[in-house]
Each structure stands twice: as C-alpha cells, then as structure tokens.
Amino acid sequence: MRKKGAAINMNDSVCKSGGRVGNRLWILACAILIGATILANTQEAFAEEWNGYIYYESGDEGREICITGYTGSSRELEVPDIIDGKPVTSIASWAFMDNQTITRVVFPDTLKLIDYYAFSGCKNLRSIELPKSLEEVGAHVFGDAVNLVELKLNCKNLQIPYCGVLQNAGSASGGITLTVGGTCKKVPDNLGIYDVNFKAVYIADGVEGVGFRAFDGCENLRAISLGKTLKTIGDHAFEGCPLENVEIPSSVTKIGSEAFWLYHDGGKIYYSDKAQKGILKYAVKDADLVYRPLSIGEYEVSGLRNQTYTARPIILRPTVKLGSVLLRQNIDYSVSYLGNTKVGTCRVVVTGKGTYAGTKTATFKIVPKGTSVKKLTAAKRAFTVKWKKPSKAALKQTTGYQVRYSLKKSMKSAKTKTVKATTSAGKKCQLKV
C-alpha cells in the first residue's frame, strides 16, 4: 500500500517486473502515454473559443461541451450551461490550473465531471458552489486553493474516487466552512481526507448520510451541525477531528466504526435516544458520551384553529414539527388542555416523551355559537330584528350579541349594534337608519 504523499516511480513499478514481462509493460505504458498525447493534441486541434472559454465538442456525436481552458479575466466566474447550443457537461484536467484571478466560481446544473487538477493552484479562489448535477471530481481538483473559505455542496450523486480533492485548500485563509444541502443526500466518501482545512461543517435537513472517511484527519474541524434527517454516519467519518461538542440527531440509526475517534480530550458527544448508546459503543474514543433528551420547546406547534363552543370538551390534534422532522403524538409527546370546555382562550400544553423532554404551550380560541335572524320587521327609518334564542348551555357562555347591517350585499362598510344578553328569551333589537 502506498503511503500518503508517496510518489510512484515508473522505473520501480514497470521496469523491475523483470525480463520480457517488464519490457512489455514498459512498452504498454509508453503506448498509453503516446495515446494520451495524441488525444490531447486532437482535442487542441478542434478546440474553439467563446467568451474566453476554450472548449471542444464531446459526448455522442459531439452533442456535449467540454471546457478545456479559460483566457478571460473575470474574478467571479459563472461557468455557462450552454455553449453553441449544447450543454456544458465537463471541465477537463488543468483547465483553470494556477489561475490567479478567479475568486469565486459557480457551476451550471448541466455539469457532470470536473477532472483532475482542473482548479489546482488557484490561490485567490475563495468561494465554490458545486451543482446538483455533478457526478464526479478528479484528484486534486481544488488542491492548493490556499485561500478558499467557503464550499457549498448541492450534488445529488457526487462520487469522489480519489483522495485529496481539496488537499492543502484553505491553508492560508483560516479554514473552510462547508455547507451540505440542496439535493445532496449523502456527504461523499473521502471528501475531506488528507490535509483539508475544514473549520466548520453544516449538514442541512434532507441529507441522510455521511460517507466513509468523509472528514478523516481534518485537524482543524472543531464545529459540526448535523441535520435532523441524518440516518447513517460512515466508518472513520470524523476520525482525528478535534470536535468539541457534537449533537447526534435522534434520526441516526447507524454509526460506523471509529467514526468519532477524536484523539484529544474534552470533546462531548450528546445523544438523545437511549437506543443510540449501543451504536456509539465502538464509534467514540477520547470523548465523553452524554445522554441529553431533546427539548420539545424548540419545536413548532401548529394546526390549532379557533373552534366554536359545543358544551363539550374540545380535543384537537396539533402538529409538532422542527424543519422537516414531524413528531408523533403519544410516542414523542402528549397533549393536555386548560380551558377547553368554555368560551375564551384555551391553552394547549405539549409535553415531551421518550427522546424528548420539556413542554411547549400554544393557544386557540373557543368562540360562541352563532345564531340566525328569525324575523325582520320594517319601520319608519328603522327596522326590528328578532333572532333565535340559543340553548341554555350556550347562553351561559354568551355575554351578548352583535347585529351587523349594511346597505350593500357585500356587507362592505357594515355597522354593528351590540346587545347584552340577560335572559334566554328570544331577543328583539330596534335599529334606526
């Protein structure tokens, strides 16, 4: 196994195979190199230029565009999605290598491949946003982007087959802040392995997994935020990271071996589901495991609409949610009521259960049951209204009546007359117009 950073010597790997076999391997290697050179020269011969982008037609029957270089001077680069009526799907090796002008780059949602060393050595590059369409990046693709401070990962199915895609990136900027979200379902394997200067990682709701060795050896990574939908954390995912406080979401059901071997004292791993203690057993080293139930107070209570008085206790089914995480009544929380049998404001108390602790209070109103006009009698510049009397139970919760009238069918600019309720008899009200 080749050690980290070790070089491969062509003489060692080919010529020392011995005899005719070694000679044949050497000839084959030379043939491959010659073939690659011919291919590169062929691409260069057919290359065209548009707005500073050097490109050639690629894919089946030349239906796609591959960018091979850039001669422009833009500081903030938005790579086009279409050139010559065809989608830009790839960026070739070395295409922007050692560009000292670019500070920010945004890629189109047509892009599938950024090949090796494409942005290596771009020392003034500070911000990168990778699109949802991106499927693969090559080795050292953003290596030595020493002033990088921000990386946004929105990719749906990104694969990183090679280690060191961000090697030495952010080494002069004080560290990189990574945000994973959008359509991304999993933080790719090997994303941060080998000398990547991540200082903070934010994994949004919607992301379900952290890949194998995703942040292995990130010696400056102290702060991570894990989304509420996360389910799996791969082997060695955060090994060697000097994390201080980690909240494991209750949604996590699988944590790989040595995922949180931190190699320093003082870190704390908080978990909120007692069942998670077993899966953390072989995942944590050099950190304190702390059981801390989630606070129901952080969640939003909704779905409580005003209700009409019925003379019976009013029971509702509230929605308790934080982001995309929906809690389950009678499993994650229970509900009690204060004042749900009379007209007025009813308090709903949500109390955490199981993984959740604490309480959250919300309210809704109980309003008197309406009545209807029984008789309307005209008078000189006035009219008399008689309405149906309520039930005795409803009358006890009634303090008065409002009669609204208007000259317009839409009831626009309606006037209101308030009559106090004193008996259960049918009420009459005379209004002057």
C-alpha positions in Angstrom: 0.0 0.0 0.0 1.4 3.4 -1.0 1.7 5.8 1.9 0.1 9.2 2.0 2.1 11.6 -0.2 4.4 8.9 -1.5 5.4 9.2 -5.2 5.2 6.4 -7.7 8.4 5.7 -9.6 7.8 4.4 -13.2 11.0 2.5 -13.1 10.1 0.8 -9.9 6.6 -0.1 -11.0 7.3 -1.3 -14.5 11.0 -2.0 -15.3 11.6 -4.0 -12.2 9.0 -6.6 -13.2 11.8 -8.4 -14.9 12.6 -9.8 -18.4 10.2 -9.8 -21.2 7.2 -9.1 -19.0 8.8 -5.9 -17.7 9.7 -4.8 -21.2 6.2 -5.5 -22.5 4.7 -3.5 -19.6 7.1 -0.6 -20.3 6.1 -0.6 -24.0 2.4 -0.7 -23.0 2.9 2.2 -20.6 4.7 4.2 -23.3 1.9 3.4 -25.8 -0.7 4.7 -23.3 1.2 7.9 -22.8 1.6 8.4 -26.5 -2.1 7.7 -27.0 -3.0 10.3 -24.3 -0.7 12.9 -26.0 -2.3 12.2 -29.4 -5.8 12.6 -27.9 -4.8 15.9 -26.2 -3.4 17.2 -29.5 -6.5 16.1 -31.3 -8.7 18.0 -28.8 -6.5 21.0 -29.1 -6.8 20.9 -32.9 -10.6 21.0 -32.7 -10.8 23.5 -29.8 -12.8 26.7 -30.2 -13.2 29.8 -28.0 -16.3 31.6 -26.7 -16.3 34.5 -24.2 -12.8 33.4 -23.0 -13.8 29.7 -22.7 -11.8 27.2 -24.7 -13.8 24.2 -25.5 -14.4 21.3 -27.8 -17.5 19.1 -28.7 -17.6 15.9 -26.7 -20.0 13.0 -26.0 -22.0 11.0 -28.5 -21.8 12.7 -31.9 -20.4 15.9 -30.3 -23.7 16.7 -28.5 -22.0 18.0 -25.4 -19.3 20.6 -24.5 -16.1 20.1 -22.5 -14.3 23.2 -21.3 -10.5 22.8 -21.6 -9.2 26.3 -20.7 -10.0 29.9 -19.9 -8.4 33.1 -21.2 -10.8 35.6 -19.7 -10.2 37.9 -16.7 -13.4 37.6 -14.6 -12.9 37.4 -10.9 -16.4 36.0 -10.2 -16.8 33.2 -12.7 -20.2 31.7 -13.6 -19.5 28.8 -15.9 -22.1 28.8 -18.7 -24.6 26.0 -19.0 -24.8 26.2 -22.8 -22.2 26.9 -25.5 -23.0 26.8 -29.2 -26.5 25.4 -28.3 -25.0 22.4 -26.4 -24.9 21.7 -22.7 -21.6 22.1 -20.8 -21.1 18.7 -19.1 -17.4 18.5 -18.2 -14.3 20.5 -17.4 -11.1 19.0 -18.5 -7.9 18.4 -16.5 -5.8 21.5 -15.8 -8.5 23.7 -17.4 -8.2 26.6 -14.9 -5.0 25.4 -13.1 -2.9 28.2 -11.5 -5.4 30.9 -12.4 -4.6 33.8 -10.0 -7.6 36.0 -10.9 -10.7 33.9 -10.1 -12.1 34.5 -6.5 -15.5 32.7 -6.9 -16.9 30.1 -9.2 -20.4 28.9 -9.7 -21.1 25.8 -11.9 -24.1 25.1 -14.1 -26.7 22.4 -13.4 -25.6 20.7 -16.6 -22.1 19.8 -15.3 -21.3 16.1 -14.6 -17.5 16.0 -14.4 -14.7 18.2 -13.1 -11.5 16.4 -14.0 -8.2 16.2 -12.0 -6.2 19.4 -11.3 -8.9 21.5 -13.0 -8.7 24.3 -10.4 -5.5 23.3 -8.7 -3.3 26.2 -7.6 -6.0 28.8 -7.9 -4.6 30.7 -4.9 -7.2 33.5 -4.8 -10.2 31.3 -5.2 -12.4 31.9 -2.1 -15.8 30.5 -2.8 -17.0 27.4 -4.7 -20.6 26.2 -5.2 -20.9 22.7 -6.7 -24.2 21.9 -8.6 -26.7 19.2 -8.1 -25.8 17.6 -11.5 -22.2 17.0 -10.6 -21.3 13.2 -10.5 -17.6 13.0 -10.3 -14.5 15.1 -9.5 -10.9 14.1 -10.1 -7.8 14.0 -7.9 -6.5 17.3 -6.5 -9.2 19.2 -8.4 -9.2 22.1 -5.9 -5.8 21.3 -4.3 -3.7 24.2 -3.2 -6.6 26.7 -3.4 -5.0 28.0 -0.2 -7.4 31.0 0.3 -10.6 29.0 0.0 -13.1 30.0 2.7 -16.4 28.6 1.5 -17.6 25.4 -0.2 -21.3 24.7 -0.9 -22.2 21.2 -1.8 -25.6 20.7 -3.5 -24.7 17.5 -5.5 -27.3 14.7 -5.7 -24.9 11.8 -6.6 -21.4 13.0 -6.3 -18.6 10.4 -6.3 -15.0 11.1 -5.2 -13.0 8.1 -6.3 -9.7 9.7 -5.4 -8.4 11.1 -2.1 -7.0 14.6 -1.9 -9.5 16.6 -4.0 -9.1 19.5 -1.6 -5.5 18.8 -0.4 -4.0 21.9 1.2 -7.0 24.0 0.3 -7.8 26.8 2.9 -4.4 26.6 4.5 -3.8 30.3 4.3 -7.4 31.5 4.9 -8.0 30.4 8.4 -10.2 27.4 7.3 -13.1 26.4 5.1 -16.8 26.5 6.0 -18.6 23.6 4.3 -22.4 23.7 3.8 -24.1 20.5 2.5 -27.7 20.7 1.4 -29.8 21.2 -1.7 -30.5 17.9 -3.4 -27.5 16.2 -1.7 -28.5 13.0 0.1 -25.0 11.9 1.3 -21.7 13.6 2.1 -19.4 11.8 -0.3 -16.8 9.3 0.8 -13.2 10.8 1.1 -14.4 14.4 0.8 -12.1 15.9 3.4 -9.4 13.2 3.8 -5.8 14.4 3.8 -4.9 17.9 4.9 -8.2 19.6 4.2 -8.6 22.7 6.4 -12.3 22.5 7.2 -13.1 24.5 10.3 -16.9 24.2 10.3 -19.4 21.8 8.7 -23.1 22.4 8.4 -25.2 19.5 7.2 -28.7 20.6 6.4 -32.0 18.8 6.8 -32.6 16.5 3.8 -29.1 14.9 4.0 -29.3 11.3 5.1 -25.7 10.1 5.3 -22.1 11.0 6.0 -19.7 8.9 3.9 -16.7 6.7 4.6 -13.7 8.8 5.8 -15.6 11.9 4.8 -13.7 14.2 7.2 -11.0 11.8 8.4 -7.9 13.7 9.6 -9.4 17.2 9.4 -7.2 18.5 12.2 -8.9 22.0 12.3 -12.5 20.9 12.3 -14.0 21.8 15.6 -17.6 22.5 14.9 -20.2 20.4 13.1 -24.0 20.7 12.8 -25.8 17.5 11.8 -29.3 17.8 10.1 -32.4 16.3 11.7 -32.9 13.8 8.8 -29.4 12.2 9.1 -29.6 8.4 9.3 -26.1 7.0 8.9 -22.5 8.1 9.7 -19.8 6.0 7.9 -16.7 4.4 9.3 -13.9 6.8 10.3 -16.2 9.7 9.2 -14.8 12.2 11.8 -11.7 10.3 13.0 -8.9 12.6 14.2 -11.1 15.8 14.2 -10.8 17.9 17.4 -14.5 18.3 17.7 -15.7 19.9 20.9 -19.5 19.3 21.1 -21.5 17.0 18.8 -25.2 16.6 18.8 -26.3 13.2 17.3 -29.8 13.6 15.9 -32.4 11.2 17.1 -32.9 10.1 13.5 -29.4 8.4 13.3 -29.7 4.6 13.4 -26.2 3.6 12.2 -22.7 4.9 13.1 -19.6 3.2 11.7 -16.5 2.0 13.4 -14.2 4.7 14.8 -16.4 7.4 13.4 -15.7 9.7 16.4 -12.2 8.7 17.5 -11.1 12.2 18.2 -7.6 11.8 19.6 -7.9 14.7 22.1 -9.6 15.3 25.5 -12.5 17.5 26.3 -14.9 16.6 23.4 -18.5 15.7 24.2 -20.9 13.6 22.1 -24.5 14.2 23.0 -27.2 11.7 22.1 -31.0 12.0 22.7 -32.2 8.4 22.1 -31.2 5.8 24.6 -31.1 3.2 21.8 -28.2 5.1 20.3 -25.9 4.2 23.1 -25.2 0.8 21.6 -24.3 2.1 18.2 -22.0 4.6 19.7 -20.0 2.0 21.7 -17.4 1.3 19.0 -17.6 4.7 17.4 -16.4 7.0 20.1 -13.0 7.4 21.7 -11.4 10.3 23.7 -14.8 12.0 24.2 -17.5 11.9 26.8 -20.8 10.3 25.9 -23.7 12.4 27.3 -27.4 11.4 27.2 -29.5 14.5 26.8 -33.1 14.3 25.7 -34.2 16.8 23.0 -36.2 19.8 24.1 -39.7 19.9 22.9 -39.5 23.7 23.3 -37.5 24.0 20.1 -40.3 22.6 18.0 -43.2 24.5 16.4 -46.8 23.7 17.3 -49.3 24.4 14.6 -52.8 23.3 13.4 -54.7 24.8 16.2 -57.6 26.8 14.6 -60.3 28.6 16.5 -63.3 26.5 17.5 -67.0 27.0 18.1 -68.4 26.4 21.6 -70.1 23.0 21.8 -70.8 22.5 25.5 -68.3 19.5 25.4 -64.5 19.4 25.8 -62.8 20.3 22.6 -59.9 18.0 21.6 -57.6 18.8 18.7 -54.6 17.1 17.2 -51.8 19.6 16.9 -48.8 19.3 14.5 -45.4 19.4 16.3 -42.5 19.9 13.8 -39.0 21.2 13.5 -37.8 21.8 9.9 -38.8 18.6 8.1 -38.9 16.4 11.3 -42.5 15.6 12.3 -43.1 14.3 15.8 -45.6 11.6 16.7 -48.4 12.2 19.2 -48.5 9.7 22.2 -44.9 8.5 21.2 -42.8 11.7 21.1 -45.2 13.9 23.1 -48.6 14.0 24.9 -51.2 16.8 24.9 -53.2 18.4 27.7 -55.7 21.2 27.8 -56.5 24.1 30.1 -59.9 25.8 29.4 -61.2 23.6 26.5 -64.8 23.5 27.9 -65.8 27.2 27.8 -65.7 30.2 25.6 -62.4 32.0 25.7 -58.7 31.2 25.2 -57.7 27.5 25.5 -54.1 26.6 26.4 -52.6 23.5 24.8 -49.6 22.0 26.6 -47.4 19.7 24.6 -45.2 17.6 26.9 -42.2 15.6 25.6 -42.0 11.8 25.9 -39.3 9.2 25.2 -36.5 11.0 23.4 -38.0 14.4 24.1 -38.2 16.5 27.3 -39.8 19.7 28.4 -43.0 21.4 27.4 -44.3 23.8 24.7 -47.5 25.8 25.1 -49.8 27.1 22.3 -53.3 28.5 22.3 -56.6 28.7 20.3 -59.9 30.5 20.9 -63.3 29.0 21.6 -66.0 31.4 20.3 -69.7 31.4 21.0 -72.0 29.6 18.6 -73.7 32.0 16.2 -77.4 32.4 15.8 -79.7 33.4 12.9 -82.3 36.1 12.2 -85.8 34.8 13.0 -87.8 37.9 11.9 -87.0 41.2 10.4 -89.7 44.0 10.6 -89.5 47.3 8.7 -90.3 50.6 10.5 -90.0 54.3 9.6 -86.3 54.9 9.2 -85.7 51.8 11.3 -86.2 48.0 11.5 -86.6 45.5 14.2 -84.6 42.3 14.2 -85.6 39.1 16.2 -83.2 36.2 16.4 -83.4 32.6 17.6 -82.6 32.1 21.2 -79.6 29.8 22.0 -79.7 26.7 24.1 -79.4 27.2 27.9 -75.8 25.8 27.8 -74.8 28.1 25.0 -76.5 31.1 26.7 -74.3 30.6 29.8 -71.3 31.2 27.6 -72.9 34.2 25.8 -72.3 37.7 27.0 -74.2 39.5 24.2 -75.0 39.6 20.5 -73.7 41.6 17.6 -76.1 42.7 14.8 -74.2 43.8 11.7 -76.1 45.6 8.9 -75.2 47.3 5.7 -76.8 48.8 2.6 -74.5 46.7 0.4 -74.9 42.9 -0.2 -71.1 42.5 0.2 -71.5 43.9 3.8 -68.8 46.5 3.0 -68.8 49.3 5.5 -71.2 47.4 7.7 -72.3 48.9 11.0 -72.5 46.9 14.3 -75.0 47.1 17.1 -74.2 45.2 20.4 -76.9 43.9 22.7 -76.2 42.5 26.1 -77.6 39.0 26.9 -79.6 38.9 30.1 -82.3 36.2 29.6 -82.9 33.1 27.4 -85.9 34.7 25.8 -85.9 35.5 22.1 -84.2 38.8 21.6 -85.5 41.9 19.8 -83.4 44.8 18.7 -84.7 48.0 17.0 -82.2 49.8 14.9 -82.6 53.4 13.5 -81.4 54.1 10.0 
